[in-house]
Amino acid sequence: MQEPRVSPVAPPKPKGLSEKGKALWILALLSPVLAELCSGSSPPLEFFFPINFALLLGLYGAGVLVVRELSVVWGKGWASILVMGAAYGILEEGVAVKSFFDPEWMDLGGLGVYGRFLGTNWVWAVWLTIYHAAISISLPILIIHMLYPHLRNERFLTSGRFKWVMVILTLDVLVCTTLLNDYVPLIPMYLLAIAAVFGLFLYAKHLPSSFLRPTKPHPVWRPRRLAIMSFLFIFIDFLLAGIFVESSIPALVPIVLLFAFSGFVLVSVVEHIGASNNLPQLAGLAGGLIGFLVIFGSLQELSGSLGMSVVALVTALFAVDLFRWASGRRVLVFHVARYIYGDSRRRLESIRS
């Protein structure tokens, strides 16, 4: 007697986001959270207002996704990411919201007068370009590379979805430049900012992949030293941008110092962070930048930004847990790794190594 045929049963599809889907959304959210919410530029009530949140996610989230995807497609490293991060800073502050040009921009203070030349706030422009390259773009990508090292060279977006992200970014920039700020900059300078964005992306595409790659096979500096170095980088650059405002010192001085000190820190990190077995060092590097945001965000509460002390506390706990996880210790609050990888200890250990 012939046995009845049993139709093969398809395995159940996993519920929820895929691993790449989780990485994509974490990256897209990290950029506006770190650059806007944690810094106090957009306090909680402002940040989570639906229209503001959509605009910030469309600008920062799409921007960081574009930079990361292009770095993967082109096979580039951190040098190209930093250059594209600078291009993003010009796109946001120069092209979209036009703070590079508007002398009355809300965050400028004395930098609307000091260093202003050809209708451009040059000290502010240089500082904000460095800030966005480090905080808005490089820091979120660094954290994602720590959490998903096995996806470092893989795309998060298909070609079709990448085009849609580009459309979202373009539309967001157009909305910001037409509705958010009605200031009309000098046309040649505005066109120069647009050209700089495209020029920097083109430059990033042709940078050698080995440029600014760590030269030592293993870390030379301990995580704490890298944390101090990255904190001093963003803190001293912040001071350099504003400390000369009331002086008679030419604006070229802080501009040169901003570039020189940032370059010194970058070369020092590359020389001492190591090319492998450096997960705690990467966590220290990220923690120093986050530490600046914690302190700066806390001060915003004193100036009337409601809820920033809570944001600062949560951000500090995240930085501590990120370092504890990277060092192989039990996390206290944020079970990020468990959410991403499940409960498998073997899997967690393979990621750390």
N, C-alpha and C positions, 0 to 999 in steps of 0.2 A: 504494500500500500504506500503510495507516494505521500510524503510528508507535506503538509501545507506550507506554502511559501510565506515567509514573514517579511513584510516590507521594512527596509531599514529605516530606523528612526533617526532623524537629524538631531545632532547634539543641540541642547538649548543654547540660545545666544546669550552671552553675558549681558547682564543688566547694567545700566548706567554708562558713564563715559568710558572710552578706552583709555589706555595709559597715555597715548599721545594727546587725546582730547583733554585729559586732566592737565597735562603739562602746558598745553596751549592756553587754557583758561587761566591757570595760575600765573603764567607769564604775562598775559594780557591785563590781568587785574593788578599784578604787582607793580607795574610801572606807574599808573596813576595813584595807587595807594601810597607808594613810597615818595614820589615826587610832589604830590599835591596834598594828600591827607596827612601823612606823617610830618611833613615840613610845616604844616599850618597854613600853606598857601590857600587851601580850601578846607576850612574847618568842617567837622562832621555834618552840621546842619546844612551847610552849603554843598559839601561833597556828595551827600546822599540824596539831595534834591534830584528827582528823576531826570529833568532836562539837563542839569549840570553833569550828572553822572554819565548820561549817554554821550554828551559832548567830550568829556574827559576820556571815557573808554574808547570812543572813536578816534581820538587824537593820540593819546599815549599808547593805548592797547594796540591799535593798528600800527602805530609807528614802531614799537618794539618788535612786533611780529614781522614786519617788513625787513627790519635790520637783521634779525636772526635768520630769516629764511634766505635772504641774499647771501649772508655769510656762509651758509651751508651749501647753497647752489654753486657759489663761486669757489668753495673750498678754502675759505680764508680764516684767519685767526683773529686774535684780540686787537691787533693794530687796525684792521679793517672795521671791526665793530666800533672801536673808539672814533674813527674818522666818520663813519656813518652816524654815530651818536652825535657828533658835532654838527653834522648836516641836519639831523633831526632838530637840534636846538635852534638852528637858524630858521628852519621851517616853521617851528612853533612860535618862537618869540619874534622873529623878524617878519615872516610872511603872514602867519595866521593872526596873531594878536597885536603885532606891530609895536611891541614894547621897546624894540631896538630904536625906534624912531620917535615915538610919542613922548615929549618931555613931561607930560602930565600923568604918565602911567602910575597907577596907584602904589606900586611897590618901589618906585625909583628913589624918592627922597631927593637928596642933593645930587644924585647921579643924573638927574634930568638937566643939570647945568654943568657940573664938573665932567670934563671929557666929552662934551658935546661938540661935534664938528661935522659939517656937511649934513646937518639935519639928522645926525645919528648919535646915540648915546653909547660911545665906544667902550668905556670901562664896563658898563652894564652888559653890553653885547658880548664881550669876551668872557666875563664871569658867568653869564647865563649859558653860554655855549659849553663851557667846561662843566657846569653843573648838570646840564641835561645829558651830556655825553657820559658822565659818571653815574648819576643817580637815576635818571629816567630810562636809560638804555642799558648800560654795562652792568649795573648792580642787579636788575632783575634777571638778565641773561646769566650772570654768574651764579645766582641762587638756583636757577633752573638747571644749569650744568652740574651743580653739586647734587641736586636731588635726582636728576636723570642722566647720569654720565653715559649710560649705554645708548641714549638717544641724541648724544651731542652732535653727531654727524648726519642725523636723519631729519628730513623735513617734517614739520607739523601740518603743513597745508599742501593740498594738491594744487596743481597749476591753476585750475579754475577758481578755487577758493582764494588763492593768493591774489588773483585779479580782483575779486570782490573786496578783499581787504584793502587793496590799493584804491578802489573806488570809494570805500568808506572814508579812508584817510583824506582823499582829495576833496570829497564833499564836506567833511568836517572843517578842513582848512578854509574852504570857500565860505562856509557859514560863519566861522570866526572872523574872517577878514572883512566881511560885509556887515555883519550884525553885531558882533561883540565890541568892536572899536571902530568908530567912524573917522578916526584921525587919517588924514591923507598925507603920507610921507612924500619926500622928494622922489619923483618917478625914477631917475637914474639909480638912486641908492636902493630903492625897492626892487628894481630889476636886477641890481647887483646881488642882492640877497637871494633872489630866486636862482640866479646863475651859480652862486656859491653852493646852494643845495645840490644842484645837478653835478657841479664840478667835483664836490667832495665824494659823492656816490661813485662817480667815474674813477676818481683817484683810488677809492677803497677797492674797487674791482681789480685794479692793476697793481696793488701793493703785493709784494712777495708774501706768500703764506708763512714763511719762516721769520718775517720781520717781527721783532718784539716777542719772540718765543723764548720761554725760560731757558737759560743757558746751562744751568746746573741740573743734573739728573734727579737730585733729591733736595728737599728744602734745607736752606742754610739758617734762616731766621725762624724763631719760634712764633707760634700764632699770636701771642701777646704783642710782640714787636711789630708784626704786620698790622695788627689792629690799631696800635698807636700811630703808625705811619699813615694809614688811610684816614684816621680821624684828623690828624694834623693837616693832611692834604686839604680836606674840604673845609676845615675850620680856618686855616691860615689864608686860603684863597678867599673865603668869605670876608675875613678881616682886610685883606689887601684891596678888595673891591670898594670898601667904604672908608678906610682909615685916612685917606688923603683928601677927602671931599672938601674939608674946610681949610686946606693948606694951599700954598702957592706953588706946590710941586707940580710939574707938568703931568698930564694924564698919561703920557707915554710911559712914565715910571711904573705905576701899578700894572699897566698892561704887560710890560716886559717881565715884571716880577711874577705875574700870574702865569705866563707861559713858562718861565724859567723854573719856578718851584714845581709846577705840575709835571714838567718834563723830568725834573730830578726825582720826584716821587715815583713816576712811572718806570724809569730806568732802574731805580733801587728795588722796586717790587719784582721786576723781571729778573734781576740778577740774583735774588735771594729766595724766591718763593718755591723754586724747584719745579721740575716737569712731571713728577709722579710722586705718589704717596704723600700728597700735600692737602688732603681734604681738610684737616684742622687749620692749616694755613689759609686756605680759601675762606673758611668760616671766619677766621680772624680778620681777614681783609674786608669781608662783607660786614662784619660786626663793627668795625671802626667807622665805616660810612653810616651805618644804621645808628650808631651811638651819637653821631652829630645830629641826626634827625630827631632822636629822642630828646636831647637837650634843647635844641632849637624849638621843637614842638611844645615842650613843657613851658618855655618862656612865652609862647603864644597865648597860653591860658591867662597869664598875668596881664596881657594886653587886651583881654576881653573876648578871646576866641573860645567860646563855651565848648567843653568836651575834650579839649586838646590834652589835658592831663591824663585822661583815660586812654586816649590814643597813644600817648607817650609810654604809658605803663604797659599796654599790650605789645607795643613795638619792642620795648626792652625785653619783655619775656620771650618774644619770638627770637630775638637775637641770641639770648642765653641758651634757649633750647636748640637753636640751630647749631651752636658751637658744641653743646653737650652731645647732640646726635652725631656730629662729625667726629667727635673724639671717642665715640663708642660708649658713652654714658647714657643713663636713663634720662629721658626728657621729663620735664616737670609739668608742662601745660599743653604744649602743641605736639600732638602725636602725628606730625606730618608724615613721617616715614610709614607709619602703620596705615594711614589713609591711602598712601600711594602704593605701597608694596604688599599690604596685607600683614598677617601676623607671623610670617615665616622669618625666624631668626637667621636661618642660613642665607636667605635672600638679602636681609639687611646687612649681614657681614660681607657678602660679596659686593654690595654696592659701596660700602666703606673702603674696601680694599682696592 
